[in-house]
Amino acid sequence: MCNSINNVQVATSVEESKDSHSLVSFAMKCDVCNASDNIVGVFASALAPMSFAYCKSCAESSAEPYGVLVATLSVSLFSSADYDSQVRDSLKTIVDASLNIAGKTKEQFFADLDVAIKEYEASFE
């Protein structure tokens, strides 16, 4: 869901800023970890043609929002069993960082991925 404050569209939850000296009239939360401090900006995702707000820690670790991670890989793989053979190392680094921040295990990720793959395949039936 997009929120609009002062004609600025952001795909994140927003709160009115209490800082009257700020050039930005809203306070963002990190779309990866939901932190509201140390936000470094809104940047293009490494996974999909979308932009997200990132805190310093998530930006430096190359983490992405968990749902985007699952959705992106669900349209790229036939099953989680294909992960090791079909996913490049640079993407595995993003997956590992994202899982760490989301508090998910690889097993949970693979289970969520398999559900998303089945839902994606069913959309063509």
Contacts in CASP RR format, 6 or more apart in sequence:
PFRMAT RR
TARGET T0000
AUTHOR 0000-0000-0000
METHOD contacts of the structure
MODEL  1
MCNSINNVQVATSVEESKDSHSLVSFAMKCDVCNASDNIVGVFASALAPM
SFAYCKSCAESSAEPYGVLVATLSVSLFSSADYDSQVRDSLKTIVDASLN
IAGKTKEQFFADLDVAIKEYEASFE
1 11 0 8 1.000
2 9 0 8 1.000
2 10 0 8 1.000
2 11 0 8 1.000
3 9 0 8 1.000
3 10 0 8 1.000
3 12 0 8 1.000
3 13 0 8 1.000
3 14 0 8 1.000
4 10 0 8 1.000
5 14 0 8 1.000
5 16 0 8 1.000
5 25 0 8 1.000
5 26 0 8 1.000
6 25 0 8 1.000
6 26 0 8 1.000
8 25 0 8 1.000
8 26 0 8 1.000
10 26 0 8 1.000
10 28 0 8 1.000
10 42 0 8 1.000
10 53 0 8 1.000
11 31 0 8 1.000
11 50 0 8 1.000
11 51 0 8 1.000
11 52 0 8 1.000
12 28 0 8 1.000
12 29 0 8 1.000
12 31 0 8 1.000
12 52 0 8 1.000
12 53 0 8 1.000
13 29 0 8 1.000
14 26 0 8 1.000
14 27 0 8 1.000
14 28 0 8 1.000
14 29 0 8 1.000
15 26 0 8 1.000
15 27 0 8 1.000
15 36 0 8 1.000
16 25 0 8 1.000
16 26 0 8 1.000
16 27 0 8 1.000
17 24 0 8 1.000
17 25 0 8 1.000
17 26 0 8 1.000
17 27 0 8 1.000
18 27 0 8 1.000
27 36 0 8 1.000
27 39 0 8 1.000
28 36 0 8 1.000
28 39 0 8 1.000
28 41 0 8 1.000
28 42 0 8 1.000
28 53 0 8 1.000
29 35 0 8 1.000
29 36 0 8 1.000
29 39 0 8 1.000
29 53 0 8 1.000
30 36 0 8 1.000
30 39 0 8 1.000
30 53 0 8 1.000
30 54 0 8 1.000
30 55 0 8 1.000
30 58 0 8 1.000
31 52 0 8 1.000
31 53 0 8 1.000
31 54 0 8 1.000
31 65 0 8 1.000
32 52 0 8 1.000
32 54 0 8 1.000
32 55 0 8 1.000
32 58 0 8 1.000
32 63 0 8 1.000
32 64 0 8 1.000
32 65 0 8 1.000
32 66 0 8 1.000
32 98 0 8 1.000
32 101 0 8 1.000
32 102 0 8 1.000
33 55 0 8 1.000
33 57 0 8 1.000
33 58 0 8 1.000
33 63 0 8 1.000
33 101 0 8 1.000
35 55 0 8 1.000
35 57 0 8 1.000
35 58 0 8 1.000
37 55 0 8 1.000
38 55 0 8 1.000
38 56 0 8 1.000
38 57 0 8 1.000
39 53 0 8 1.000
39 54 0 8 1.000
39 55 0 8 1.000
39 56 0 8 1.000
40 54 0 8 1.000
40 55 0 8 1.000
40 56 0 8 1.000
40 59 0 8 1.000
41 53 0 8 1.000
41 54 0 8 1.000
41 59 0 8 1.000
42 51 0 8 1.000
42 52 0 8 1.000
42 53 0 8 1.000
42 54 0 8 1.000
43 51 0 8 1.000
43 52 0 8 1.000
43 54 0 8 1.000
43 59 0 8 1.000
44 50 0 8 1.000
44 51 0 8 1.000
45 51 0 8 1.000
45 52 0 8 1.000
45 64 0 8 1.000
45 65 0 8 1.000
45 68 0 8 1.000
46 62 0 8 1.000
46 64 0 8 1.000
46 94 0 8 1.000
47 64 0 8 1.000
47 68 0 8 1.000
47 69 0 8 1.000
47 72 0 8 1.000
47 91 0 8 1.000
47 94 0 8 1.000
48 68 0 8 1.000
48 71 0 8 1.000
48 72 0 8 1.000
50 68 0 8 1.000
52 64 0 8 1.000
52 65 0 8 1.000
52 68 0 8 1.000
57 101 0 8 1.000
58 101 0 8 1.000
61 97 0 8 1.000
61 100 0 8 1.000
61 101 0 8 1.000
62 93 0 8 1.000
62 94 0 8 1.000
62 97 0 8 1.000
63 94 0 8 1.000
63 97 0 8 1.000
63 98 0 8 1.000
63 100 0 8 1.000
63 101 0 8 1.000
64 94 0 8 1.000
64 98 0 8 1.000
65 98 0 8 1.000
66 98 0 8 1.000
66 99 0 8 1.000
66 102 0 8 1.000
66 104 0 8 1.000
69 94 0 8 1.000
69 95 0 8 1.000
69 98 0 8 1.000
69 109 0 8 1.000
70 109 0 8 1.000
70 112 0 8 1.000
70 113 0 8 1.000
70 116 0 8 1.000
71 116 0 8 1.000
73 83 0 8 1.000
73 87 0 8 1.000
73 95 0 8 1.000
73 113 0 8 1.000
73 116 0 8 1.000
74 113 0 8 1.000
74 116 0 8 1.000
74 117 0 8 1.000
74 119 0 8 1.000
74 120 0 8 1.000
75 120 0 8 1.000
76 86 0 8 1.000
77 83 0 8 1.000
77 86 0 8 1.000
77 87 0 8 1.000
77 113 0 8 1.000
77 117 0 8 1.000
78 117 0 8 1.000
79 114 0 8 1.000
79 117 0 8 1.000
80 109 0 8 1.000
80 110 0 8 1.000
80 111 0 8 1.000
80 113 0 8 1.000
80 114 0 8 1.000
80 117 0 8 1.000
83 110 0 8 1.000
83 113 0 8 1.000
87 95 0 8 1.000
95 109 0 8 1.000
99 105 0 8 1.000
99 106 0 8 1.000
99 109 0 8 1.000
104 112 0 8 1.000
END
